[in-house]
Amino acid sequence: MSSVASTLLEEMNRDGFVVLDRHFSAEELAEVDRELTRFFDERTEALKREGDSGISRAGEIVFDSHLAERSDILRGFVTSPKMVALTTALLGPDVDLYWNQIVYKSPETEKQFPWHQDDAYTPVDPSPYLTLWIAVNDATLENGCISVLPGSHTRGLIPHSQTPEGWAGHSLDDPDQGRPVPVAAGSVIAFWSLTLHKSGPNRSEGVRKAYVVQFCKAGTVRAEDRVPVDIQIPVSREGQAVRPHTA
Ligand SMILES: O=C(O)CCC(=O)C(=O)O
């Protein structure tokens, strides 16, 4: 492993997260941004027609998942050489795409997204897997950047309760509200699926746009019944990209 990769891993294992400032350039993100906006617009229209769905609420917070499975552009992005380099540095040589979704927060959204560990949604083995929270535009204190609770990944999976806004594992009223992580567009906040994180209200006049891409070790199973997680996009085997990169 290169020394850059081992420093990254050390930081992740110490703090539970690491910030890669402007990891993707404006050029690398331009097409991705357009594609994500297309999914956001379609999903928003559907939510307006059909009403709120799960934790998605049109005009407040919109999630839409399995996008790389439906878009060659996004598939190219999540399997790009940069992604292979980053994910193999943190997870080892055999990596799969586990999940990918937009999380777009509309302006003037007062609600915070609750503190949680991603593992709370579906506990898996091996745990933790890797979440890359990618800022598609600047994420600021005003528009609802995420906060992390440094070191919380060492606690294992903690009890969560279900709330209308999503699973919650640490109170929004707790005096320890962690560390806000404002980042510029193109930056990546990498964290383990056991790292507690939340996002703040969007009090700005624009949509806060995040693409959340999660990777797991090949062979990951659901902890509950040992059934393999549904993988449609393998990323790397023995440290090499599975698909030739075409995007
Ligand atoms: O981006 C956000 O506002 C929160 C998203 C999040 O925590 C998640 O997708 O797990």
The ligand as a MOL file (V3000), in Angstrom:
LIG
                    3D

  0  0  0     0  0            999 V3000
M  V30 BEGIN CTAB
M  V30 COUNTS 10 9 0 0 0
M  V30 BEGIN ATOM
M  V30 1 O -26.8990 14.3700 3.2110 0
M  V30 2 C -27.6210 14.4010 4.1840 0
M  V30 3 O -28.3100 15.3850 4.4650 0
M  V30 4 C -27.6520 13.2360 5.1160 0
M  V30 5 C -27.4280 11.9770 4.3450 0
M  V30 6 C -27.0560 10.8500 5.1920 0
M  V30 7 O -26.7790 10.9760 6.3350 0
M  V30 8 C -27.0220 9.5140 4.6060 0
M  V30 9 O -27.3100 9.3600 3.4030 0
M  V30 10 O -26.7030 8.5690 5.3580 0
M  V30 END ATOM
M  V30 BEGIN BOND
M  V30 1 2 1 2
M  V30 2 1 2 3
M  V30 3 1 2 4
M  V30 4 1 4 5
M  V30 5 1 5 6
M  V30 6 2 6 7
M  V30 7 1 6 8
M  V30 8 2 8 9
M  V30 9 1 8 10
M  V30 END BOND
M  V30 END CTAB
M  END
